[in-house]
Amino acid sequence: MQSLDVVLIEDEAVDAEIVAQALHRAGFACTCRRVDTEEHLRQELGQRLPDVILSDFSMPRFNGIDALHLAHQLCPDVPFIFVSGTIGEHNAIKALKGGATDYVLKHDLGRLAPAVRRSLEDAKALAEQRRMQAALRHSEL
């Protein structure tokens, strides 16, 4: 099993458990830290950076787009995937343009593991590219 540290922005404990189970069934050994407020998200991201952030879109105490913006301020290289039942096409496009890595509908959680794997691979490739560029700049000095 691949270990995975997840910050899960979700107001419903049952939905959070369903998401965690979907990841576990797909071969991830997950540590899920559930948050549902901006303050709690700041606290969790301040303690340690996750491998991935999964977020509901519509929550009564915290907006998904606001969570995306905050995550990009605090940890811009961590993939951010919306997992929502109510995102809608317009909001999905807005989220992707705003920096979300992907979105998965709650009624189609079969797409979650592939989306997470792809986002992790993309993040790893980007980090390697940045490392190589920094090494090249350093060697040119």
Backbone torsions as a table, in degrees:
resi	resn	phi	psi	omega
1	MET	NA	139.7	177.0
2	GLN	-86.7	127.2	178.5
3	SER	-75.8	147.8	-175.5
4	LEU	-149.2	122.1	175.9
5	ASP	-98.5	118.9	-173.8
6	VAL	-120.9	132.2	163.3
7	VAL	-98.3	121.9	-176.1
8	LEU	-112.6	110.5	179.5
9	ILE	-90.6	102.1	-171.3
10	GLU	-155.6	130.9	-179.6
11	ASP	-86.6	-17.6	-177.7
12	GLU	-104.9	116.4	-179.1
13	ALA	-59.6	-38.0	-179.6
14	VAL	-64.3	-44.3	178.2
15	ASP	-63.3	-39.1	177.9
16	ALA	-61.5	-41.7	179.4
17	GLU	-66.4	-39.4	178.2
18	ILE	-62.9	-42.2	178.1
19	VAL	-63.6	-46.5	179.6
20	ALA	-60.7	-41.4	178.4
21	GLN	-64.6	-39.4	178.4
22	ALA	-62.1	-40.8	178.2
23	LEU	-67.6	-41.2	179.1
24	HIS	-62.7	-44.8	178.4
25	ARG	-61.4	-27.2	-178.6
26	ALA	-86.8	2.6	175.0
27	GLY	102.0	14.6	177.2
28	PHE	-101.2	135.6	170.1
29	ALA	-94.8	98.8	-169.5
30	CYS	-95.5	140.7	162.2
31	THR	-111.1	110.4	-177.8
32	CYS	-107.2	125.6	175.7
33	ARG	-110.7	105.8	-175.6
34	ARG	-86.9	133.9	176.0
35	VAL	-132.9	157.8	177.2
36	ASP	-143.2	12.3	176.1
37	THR	-137.3	159.9	177.4
38	GLU	-60.7	-44.0	-178.9
39	GLU	-59.7	-44.8	-179.0
40	HIS	-67.3	-37.1	176.9
41	LEU	-63.3	-46.8	178.0
42	ARG	-57.1	-43.5	-179.3
43	GLN	-62.0	-48.9	-178.2
44	GLU	-64.5	-41.9	-179.9
45	LEU	-71.2	-26.2	176.4
46	GLY	-73.7	-27.6	-179.3
47	GLN	-75.9	-48.5	176.1
48	ARG	-165.2	147.0	-179.8
49	LEU	-79.4	137.1	177.6
50	PRO	-82.7	172.0	172.4
51	ASP	-76.5	-33.5	-177.6
52	VAL	-153.9	150.5	173.6
53	ILE	-113.9	126.9	175.3
54	LEU	-113.3	134.3	-174.4
55	SER	-139.5	137.2	167.2
56	ASP	-67.8	159.6	-179.5
57	PHE	-94.9	-45.0	-176.6
58	SER	-111.8	116.1	178.3
59	MET	-138.1	148.5	-176.6
60	PRO	-68.7	-29.0	-175.1
61	ARG	-108.3	-3.8	-175.8
62	PHE	-158.1	130.2	-177.9
63	ASN	-88.6	136.7	-178.9
64	GLY	-60.9	-39.6	179.1
65	ILE	-66.2	-40.0	176.4
66	ASP	-63.4	-39.4	177.5
67	ALA	-63.2	-41.0	177.8
68	LEU	-60.6	-47.8	-179.8
69	HIS	-62.1	-43.1	179.4
70	LEU	-63.8	-44.6	179.5
71	ALA	-61.1	-39.8	179.4
72	HIS	-69.4	-27.0	174.6
73	GLN	-72.7	-43.3	-172.9
74	LEU	-87.1	-30.4	-177.3
75	CYS	-152.8	73.0	-172.4
76	PRO	-63.2	-20.1	-177.4
77	ASP	-93.0	-2.7	179.4
78	VAL	-86.4	124.8	179.1
79	PRO	-59.8	143.1	-178.0
80	PHE	-126.9	117.4	-177.9
81	ILE	-121.6	128.6	173.3
82	PHE	-80.8	134.1	174.0
83	VAL	-125.6	101.4	-169.7
84	SER	-145.1	156.7	175.0
85	GLY	-100.3	-9.3	-171.3
86	THR	-132.2	31.2	-173.4
87	ILE	-75.9	-41.2	-179.8
88	GLY	73.3	154.4	-175.0
89	GLU	-62.4	-46.1	-179.4
90	HIS	-59.1	-47.2	-179.5
91	ASN	-68.8	-34.3	177.8
92	ALA	-62.6	-44.3	178.3
93	ILE	-63.9	-43.8	178.1
94	LYS	-59.8	-42.2	-179.5
95	ALA	-65.2	-44.2	-179.5
96	LEU	-66.6	-40.4	176.5
97	LYS	-66.2	-28.0	179.8
98	GLY	-82.6	-1.5	175.1
99	GLY	114.8	-0.7	176.1
100	ALA	-64.3	143.8	179.8
101	THR	-75.0	-37.9	-176.1
102	ASP	-168.1	176.4	170.5
103	TYR	-143.5	146.8	-179.5
104	VAL	-133.1	135.0	177.1
105	LEU	-81.8	141.4	-177.2
106	LYS	-60.7	-28.0	179.3
107	HIS	-83.8	2.8	178.6
108	ASP	-133.9	53.6	-175.9
109	LEU	-69.7	-6.4	172.7
110	GLY	-62.2	-23.1	177.9
111	ARG	-83.3	-11.9	-173.4
112	LEU	-65.2	-52.6	-177.6
113	ALA	-59.8	-46.6	176.6
114	PRO	-61.1	-36.7	178.2
115	ALA	-65.9	-41.6	178.9
116	VAL	-65.3	-47.7	179.8
117	ARG	-58.3	-46.1	-179.7
118	ARG	-62.9	-42.2	-179.0
119	SER	-66.7	-36.7	177.9
120	LEU	-67.5	-40.9	177.4
121	GLU	-64.0	-42.8	178.6
122	ASP	-63.2	-42.2	179.5
123	ALA	-65.0	-39.7	178.6
124	LYS	-65.4	-42.8	178.9
125	ALA	-64.2	-40.6	178.6
126	LEU	-64.9	-42.2	178.5
127	ALA	-63.1	-40.9	178.4
128	GLU	-65.6	-41.3	178.1
129	GLN	-61.6	-43.7	178.5
130	ARG	-64.2	-40.0	178.7
131	ARG	-62.6	-43.3	-179.5
132	MET	-66.4	-40.3	178.0
133	GLN	-64.2	-40.2	178.5
134	ALA	-66.0	-40.9	178.6
135	ALA	-64.5	-38.4	178.5
136	LEU	-65.5	-45.4	177.8
137	ARG	-60.1	-41.4	-179.9
138	HIS	-65.5	-38.6	-178.5
139	SER	-71.7	-21.9	-179.8
140	GLU	-82.4	-9.6	-179.4
141	LEU	-75.6	NA	NA
